[in-house]
């Protein structure tokens, strides 16, 4: 799990780095939100989520919905079930949960 968190943190930091100089890019806005403390870093989100929803994180997205940043997580759970979560990036509160069982 620690390796998964490290890889995901690295992946998120790479996606938050500006790809070009445009101040309007999604990456720039996400990075600014992280640096301003408006959102939690991915490792903090994953640590909090894992307490109630253990499993292997397969995919992470950070999206802006209106005024709120949302982490979308796909987690492979024991027994092969897939859990999809929408998590408020500011405080790690779960907004939406969908479970797909085998």
Rosetta blueprint (number, residue, H / E / L):
1 X L
2 X H
3 X H
4 X H
5 X H
6 X H
7 X H
8 X H
9 X H
10 X H
11 X H
12 X H
13 X H
14 X H
15 X H
16 X H
17 X L
18 X L
19 X L
20 X L
21 X L
22 X L
23 X L
24 X L
25 X L
26 X H
27 X H
28 X H
29 X H
30 X H
31 X H
32 X H
33 X H
34 X H
35 X H
36 X L
37 X L
38 X L
39 X L
40 X L
41 X L
42 X H
43 X H
44 X H
45 X H
46 X H
47 X H
48 X H
49 X H
50 X H
51 X H
52 X H
53 X L
54 X L
55 X L
56 X E
57 X E
58 X E
59 X E
60 X E
61 X E
62 X E
63 X E
64 X E
65 X E
66 X L
67 X L
68 X E
69 X E
70 X E
71 X E
72 X E
73 X E
74 X E
75 X E
76 X E
77 X L
78 X H
79 X H
80 X H
81 X L
82 X E
83 X E
84 X E
85 X E
86 X E
87 X E
88 X E
89 X L
90 X L
91 X L
92 X L
93 X L
94 X E
95 X E
96 X E
97 X E
98 X E
99 X E
100 X E
101 X L
102 X L
